[in-house]
């Protein structure tokens, strides 16, 4: 039971990091992407290659994963972010498809569909992580660091510029802000932070292959942000808990296995539609229903 719960906590921590890093693009920069699993995958493959070929140090592997993924994000962001928002969504889908093909076909680097196996347990500052409980502790530390970094960013002049650009692009440009520079910086940071989740996943599972970094998973990460509430620090965390823990709760209902997957998809889809129609600020703002509205309150939608 302890192993099951600690494994669930590691997966939840990975989901929180992914959703929070994507929220930097979607919620604060106003860039809708359906390709976040690509950055997650690049980070996982990079950490796996470092662990298999150089060192089992988690810090070195994660640093390498962040550098490589940040570079990939930057190279892709510069030309793609010149297009308008709706076209960027389409471009991100194309990017996801191309990346999935590379993950599958570039067998020399990724191992193809067979993936990379035998990733050794992580070592950090001389401490060997031997089980899921150790990984749970490490994941918890990473979650605190990533969410804390994002909180510092969104409350810095950079974060305020992002929100100004998201809310009124024309006014932001009139104040001398360069929208392309802000977008590229947000995308690069978002990709680099997603690589932290990829590194944790590679060391935790000891195996990576393309099936973990598909378009379906990118959509699921976007759903975490929308369901929880984009544009707030708590939103992605609440969304990640809902998406990750909910399937585990379904297991206690002892439903036939062939019904569990479709039932999850139906509930996720219905939740997104209902939230978009009746409560676009997301589950993280549920407490606002219990507090009487006051004059001058910030509209529902987190920190917008």
N, C-alpha and C positions, 0 to 999 in steps of 0.2 A: 504493500500500500504506500509506503514511504517513497519507494522508487517511482511508482505511478504518479504521485503528487508532485515530486520534485521534477520529473520529466515534463509534466503539464506546466509547471511554473517556468521552466526553461523555454518551452514553446511560447508561453504567454509573454515572457520577457522579449523574445525575438519579435513577436508581433507588435509589442508596444514600441520597440525601437523602429521597426519598419513604418508603422503608422505615424509615429511622431515625426520621423524624417520626411515622409511624404507630405505631412501637414505643412511643413515649411514651404513647400512648393504650392500646394493646393489652397491652404487656408490663409497663408500670409502673403505669398507672391501672386496668387490668383492664376497659377499655371496648372491646368488639369492634365495629368499624365496617367497613362494606362500601361506604363512600362517599368514600374518600380521593381518588379521581380528580376529585371535584367541586372540592375545595380546590386541587388541581393545576391544574384548568381555570380557576377564577376567577383564580388568580395569573397564568396565561398570558395570558388575555384582558385583564386589567388592564395588565400590562406591555406588551402589544401596542398597546393604545389609547394609552398614554402615549408609546410610541415613535413611533406614527404621527401623533399630534396635538400633542405637546408637545416632547419631547426624546429623543434617542437615548442619554442617559446611563443606563448599566446600574444605577448606584446609586440614582438617583431612581426609575426604573421598578420596581426590585425593592422599594424602600421602600414605594412606593405599592401594589404587589401584596400585600405583607405586611400593610399596614394594612387594605386592603379585605377580604382573605381572613380576617384575624383578626377583623374586625368581623362578617363573615358567619358565621364559626364560632361566635362568642360569641352572636349573636342566635339561631342555631339550637340551640345547646347548652343554653341556659337552660331552655326548655320540654321539650325532648326527653329530656334526661338525668334527668328526674324519673321516667321509666318504668324498670322492671326490666331487667336485662341482656339477657335473651332478646328482650324487646320492643324494646329499642334496636337490635338487629341488624335486625329487621324494619323499624323506622322508618328506619334508615340506607339500606336498600334503596329504600324509598319516596322518600327524599330524593334518592338518586342518579337515580331515574327522573324526578323533577320537574326536577332540574337539567339532565339531558340534554335534556329537552323545551325548557327555556328556552334552552339553548345553540343548539338547532336552530331555534327559532321566533322568538326576539327578534332579528330580522334587523337592526334599526336599530343595535344595539350589537355583536352577535356576528358579523353577516354571514351568519347562517343556515348552511346546509350548505356554502355557498361559502367561509365563514370570512373571516379577515382576512389579506390577503396583502401582500407588499411591505414587511415589517418591516425597517427599516434595520439594518445591523450595529451592534453595541453599541459604545459609547465609555465608557471608564472612566478618570477622571483625565487626560483629554486623549489617551489612547491608543486608537486605533481598532483594533478587533478584526476583522481581515480574513479569517481562515480558521479551519478547524476546530482547528488546533494552538493558536491563541490562545484559542479557546473551551475547549479541553481544559485549558489552564493555569488559566483563570478558574474552570472547574468544579471543578478540584482544590482551589483556594483556598476555594471555597464549601463543598465537602464537609468540609474540615478545620474551618472555622468552625462549620458546623451541628453536626457530630458533637461538636466540642469544647464547644459550648454545651449540647448535650443531656447530655454527660458531667458538666458542671458542675451542671446542674439536678438530675440524679438523685442526685448525691452531696451536694446541699444539703438543708437542713431540709425544703424543699418536696418534693424527691424522696423523702426518707425517709417523709414523711407519705403520699405517694402509695402507696408500697410497703406501708406499714402498713395503709392502707385496702384495698388489693388483697388482702392476706393475711388480714385479719380486720376486717371492716367494723364489727362490734359493738365490738371493743376500741378501734378508732380513734375511734369516736364517744364512747366512755366517756372517752377522753383529751381530749375537747373539740374534735376535728377535725370540720369541716363537710364531709361528703362531696360535697354539691352544689358548693360553692365549689372544691374540689379538682378535681372532674371538669370543671367549666366552664373552669377555668384550663388544665388539661392539653389539653382539646379546642381551645381558642383558640390556645395555643402550637403545637400540632401543625398546625393549619390554616395559621398564619402561616409556619411553616417549610416546609410543602409548597409555598407560593407561591414560594419561592426556586427550587425545581425548575421551576415553571411559567415563571418569568421566563427562566431559562437556556434552556428548550426554545423559547420564543417567539423569542428572539434567534438561537438556533442554527439553527432550521429556517426562520426568516423567514416562517412561515405557521402559523396555528392554525385548527383547525376542530373540530367536536364529535366526530369519529371518534377523537380521541386521549384522550378523557376519558369513556370508557364504563364501564358496570358490569363488563364483562370486565376492564378494566384495574384497576379497584378490587380485584377478586378476585385479580388477579395480584400486586398490591402486598401484599395480606394474605398471599398464599402466600409471598412473600419473607420476611416476618417469621416465619411458622410454620416454614418449611423451615430457615431459618438458626438460629432459636431466639429466641423472645420473651423479653423481660425481661433481655437482656444487650446491651451495646453492640456486641459483635462479631456477634451473630446477624443483624441486618438487613443488615449488610455482606456476610456470607457468603451469605445468601439472595439478595441482589441480584446478586452475582457469578454464582451458579448459574443464576438465571433469565435474566440478560442475556447471559452469555457462552456458555451452552449452545447456543442456536440458531446462534450463529456457528460453533461447532465442527461442528454438523450439516452446515453448508454444505460442509465439506471431505470429507464422505462422498459427495457428488455424487448424492444421492437425488433421485428425481423430485419436482418442486416440489409436486405434489398430495399427497405423503405427509409432507412436512416439518411442516406445521401440525398435522395430527392426531397425528403421532408426538410432537411437543412436548407437546400436551395430555395424551396418555396418560402420558408420563413424569412430568409435573408432578403429575397426579392420583395416580399410583401412589406418587410420592415423599411426598406429603402423608399418604396413608393409612398407608404403612409407618412413617413417622416418628411419627405420632400413636399407632400401636399399640406399636411397639417402642422408640422413642427420642424421646419428646415434648420433650426438651430441645433438639433441633435439631442441625444439622450443626456449628454453632460449638463444640459441646462434644465433638467427635469425639476431641480430644486426651485426654479423660478415660479413653478406652479403653486408652490406652497407659501411663497412670499408675496404679499400684496404689492402691486405695482406702485411705484412712487414717481412723482414728477421729477424728470431729469434723469431717470434710470437709463442705462445703456440698453439699446434694443437687444432682444434675444439674438444670440450669435456669438456668445463668448466675449472676446476682447475687442471685437470689432469696434 
